[in-house]
Amino acid sequence: MARLENHQFQTREDVRNLLPDILGKALARIWIDPQFHNAFASDPKAALASNGVILPENIVVEFQKQDSQRPRVVVFEQKPGSKFKLRIFYLQLVMMAGR
């Protein structure tokens, strides 16, 4: 399995500025790699870490896929000891047709 990227994130700004590109690659890979899809769906942060993307402890990554929707990745910041999560951003694949 090819690595997505080699990067260790330190700050929320790093996550906000650099992680969307990496997660875009992950979403594309989910479509073509069933093994990666299963790993990412069960534990996104661990799947990223096994591919060289290390996130801070306070960053939560959720993979959401309902039957009628395209896969979506939501990234949150969560302070230690808190149940409250602040959404930083989300990515979702969108189909477009052109002529």
N, C-alpha and C positions, 0 to 999 in steps of 0.2 A: 504494500500500500504506500503510495507516494505521500510525502509530507506536504501539508498545506502551506506551512510557513515555519520559520524558526524565530520566535519572538517571545520575550518575557515582558509582560506589561507591568508597569509600576503604578501608574496613576489613572484616575478616571478620565482625564483628558486624552491619555494614550488610547484608552479603550474607545472613547468617542471618536477619535480621529482615525485610528488604524484598524480597529476590529471589523468595521463594516465590510471592508474589502475581503478580509479573510473569511468572514461568515458567508459572503456572497459565493466564494469558491466552495465552501462547505455545502451550501444549498445546492449548487450545481452538481456536486459530487454525489449528494444524496439521491439524485435522479438516476445516476448510472452505476452506482456501487452499492448493492444490497447489503453487503457486510458493513460498510461505513454507515449506511442508513440506520441499520439496527443498533450499532454502537452509539451513534449520535442521538437517536430517539430515546435510548435508555439512560444515557448520562452524557449530555453534550459537553460539559466541562472536561470530563475524563477523556472523551474522544478527541477533543481539541488538544489536551495535554499530550496524548499519545502521538500526536502529529506535530509536536514542537511549539504549541501555542499555550503559554502559561499565563493564567489570569490571576489577579489579586484575589485574596480570600473573600473580600466584600462584594465581588461581582458574581451574579447569578445568571446563568444562561438557561433558558427554557425553550424546548422544541415543542411547537404546538401544531397538530395536524388533525383537523376534524374531517369527517368523511367528505364533505362537500367543498372543502377549502384547500388551497394550496398550502404546502408546508410553510411555517413561519417560525422565525427565531426571534425571541425577545430577550433583551439584555437589561438586567436590573442592577442597581446598587442596593445593598442591604447592610445596614450597620450591625456589628456584632451584638447579639442579645436581643435584637429587634425582629418582630415579625413583619414590619412594614418594609415594602420594597418600592424603590423609586425607579421608574422606567427610564432608561437612558436612550434606547432606540429599539426599533424592530426592523427586520427584513422579511420580505415575502416575495416569492417569485410571482411574476405577472406575465400572462401570455399576451402577446401582441401580434397582430397580423398586419402585413403590409403588402403593397402591390407595386 
